[in-house]
């Protein structure tokens, strides 16, 4: 009987140590790099102003689209806004803004105050569409081509290096 208790105790200790080892050796950071190269499918965003939706077909019309997730309450969104204004001048790039869990009146004031770089604006009040695209914080941006292939994902506010990279990607690919 004592041998069985010792065997169970040793097995239990090995099991617990194994669980600790597996847990500690895992990468717990949320990684969305695997999205790059994949195709977006079944896109459906509610229009910010109207009772209509943006779907895959809206994005296929554009050579390149930068999908930018933002909100008026987001401090880093203010920081990246001048970069978006500069990108809005690019001829073969459309900017699709997704207003994330925001009040419409505040979002409109944000755009009135800072300028509107967006060709299209969608509303994601509950955040479900954003989460489906791997967005876990804002600002985040996803650069896609006309075939809906994700070329690059930007986490955090866009900066001048990102601006230059986006210009290069949308001209050379």
N, C-alpha and C positions, 0 to 999 in steps of 0.2 A: 504494500500500500504506500509506503514511503517513497518508493521508486516512482510510482505514478504521480504523486504530488510533486516530487522534484522535477520530473519530466514536464508536467503541466506548467510549473513555475518558470522553468528555463524557456519553454516554448513561448510563454506569455511575454517574458522579458525580451526575447529575440523579436517577437512580433512588434512590440511597442518601439523598440529601437529601430526596427525596419521602417515603421511609419514615420518616426522622427527623421530618419535619414532621407527618405523620399520627400518629405515636406520641406526640409531645409535645402535640398539640392534643386528644387524646382524654381524656375524664374516666375516670380509672382507679379512682375510688371505687366500691365496690359499692353500687349504688342499688336499693332495693326499693320506691321510691315508686310504681312502675308496678303494683305488686300491688293498691293501693287501688282499689276499684271492681270488681275481678275476683271471680269466684266460685271458692271452693275446690271441688275435685272429687276424688273417690276418696280421701277421708280414711280412713286406716286406722292407728290407733294401738293398740299392745298395752297392755292393762290392766296397771297397776302390780302388782296383787296376784294377779289371776286369769289363767287361760289363755283369755281372751277378748279381743275387740277392740272399740274404739270406731270407729264409721263415721259417714258423713254423717247418718244418721238420728238419732243421738244429739244432734247439734248442731241439727238442724231442730226439735227439741222445745222448744228454749230461745228466748226472745225475743231475747236477746243472749248471746254467749259471748265471754269473754276467754280466749284461748289463751296461756298463760304458760309460757315455756321457762326452766327453772331447774335448779340442781344444788346440792348441799350444799357442794361445793368452791368455789363462786362467791361471792366477797366482795360484789360489787354485788347479788347475789340477797338477801343478808341486809339490805342497805340498803333494798331495795324491799319487803321482806316486810310491814312495818307498813301500807303502802299497800294491799297485797293483802288484809290482814286487814280494813281498813276497807271495801274494795270488796265483800268477801264478805257484807256486810250489806245490799247492794242487792237489792231484790226481783226485778227483771226482768233480772238479770245472773247468769249462772253462770260460774264460773272453772274452766277446764280446765287443770290443770298437766301439763306434759310434762317429766318428769325426764330430763335430757340427760346421757348418758354418765357415769352415777353408780353408786355401789354402793348397793344397796337398804338395807343396814343404816345407812349414813351418811345417806341420804335420810330414812329413818324417824326417826332421831335429830334431824335438822334440824327436821322438822315437830313432833316431840314437844317440842322445846325452844322453838320460836318460835310454835307454833300452826299449825293446818292451815286455810288459807283456801280450799282447793280442793273443789269439788263432785265432781270426777272427777280421777283421776291416771292418767297413762299413762307408759309406760316407752319411752324411745328410746335403747337401749344403743349402737347403732352410729351413731346420728345421721342415718340416711338419710331418715327422715320429716321431720325438722327441716330438712335441707338442701333437700328438695323444696318446702318452704314458704318458702324464701328466708332461713332463719335461718343466720347465719354467726358469731354470737357470742351469749353469754347474759349477762344476761337480755334477752330480747326478748319482746314480747307482740303478739298480733294480735286486734283486736276485730272480730267478725263478727256478722251478724244471723241470723235464722231461715232466711233464703234462702241462707245461706252466702256472702254478699257481704262482702268485706273493707272495713270502714269506716275503719280506721286501723291503722297499724303503729307500734309503739313500740320503738325501738332503745335499749338501755341500761335502767338501773333506772327503774321508774316513780316519779314524785315527786308532790308535792301538786298541781301544775298539771295533771299527767296525770290524777290522781284526779278533779279537778273537770271536766276535759274529758270523761272517760269517763262521769261522772254525767250531764253535759249531753247527750252523744250518745245515751245509753240512755234518756233521758227524752223528748227532743224529736223523735227520728226516728220 
